[in-house]
């Protein structure tokens, strides 16, 4: 659990969660884009959680984490204030604009 910090944009209650367990890279890409775009449109300023899992079940290493990281750093960056790995390393916390 993250320590409370009133100046930390990634602190606070999570409004919505997207769980990508079992998704492939292409499906995850589409799901994350729809989720972030919808949440930013309907609930601006909220904190959302994208769960990718840690990638331990993938033969070649994590698949979903790099896909989500690339989206957040790239085309979805216009919709976010800040994002970072969640405390357990199995997803991302995202503060929406």
N, C-alpha and C positions, 0 to 999 in steps of 0.2 A: 504494500500500500504506500502511495506517495504521501510524504508529510504535507500538512496543510500549509499553503503559502498564498496569501491573498494577491500576490503579484504574479503568480505562475498561471499562464493561460491554460495549462493542461491540468490544473487542479479544479476539482468540483465534481458534481454529479454527472454521470454519463446519461445523455438523453436517449440515445439509440445505439444499437449494436448490430453489426453485420458479422455473422459467423461464416467463414469460408471453408471450414473443414470439409474435406471431400471434394472440393472444386478443383478443376484443372486450371491452368494458367489463363486460357482464353475466356472461360466462364468467369473466373475471378476478376479479370480485367473489366468485363462488361458489368458485372455486379457492383464492383466498387465505384465505377463511374456513375452508374444510376443512383446508387445509395448516396454518395457525396453530393451529387447535383441536386437530388430531391431534398435531402436534409438541409442543404444550404438555402434552397428556395423556400422551404416550409418552416424551418427552425433556425434562422440565422443566429450566429453567436453561441450556439450550443456546442457541447463537447460530445463527440461520438467515438465509438470504439470499433475498430475493424480487427477481427480475430483471424489470424492466419494459421495459427499453430506454429510450432517450433521447427517443423520440417523433419522431424526424426523419422517419420514414416516414408519419406521420399528416398529412393535408392541413390540418386545423385546429389542429395542435399536439399536444402529448402528451395521450393519452387515459388510459393505464393508470396513470401516476404519480399523478395526482390521485385516482383511484379507490382505489389502495392507501393513499395518505396519509390519506384520509378514514376508511378502515376502521381503520387503526392508531391514529389519533387518537380514534376514536369507539368503536364496539362491540367492537373487539378490544383496546382499551387495558387491559382487566381481565386479559388474558393475557400482557402484556408488562412488562418492567422498563424498557426503553428501546429506542428505535429512531431511526434517522437515515438520510439518504441515504448510499449507499455511496460510496467514494472517487472513482469515475469518473462518478457521477451517473446511472447506468443502472439503479438499483434501490435497495433498502433493506436494511440490516442490522438485525436484530431480536433482542434478547435476551429470551428467554421467562421467565416466572415459574416 
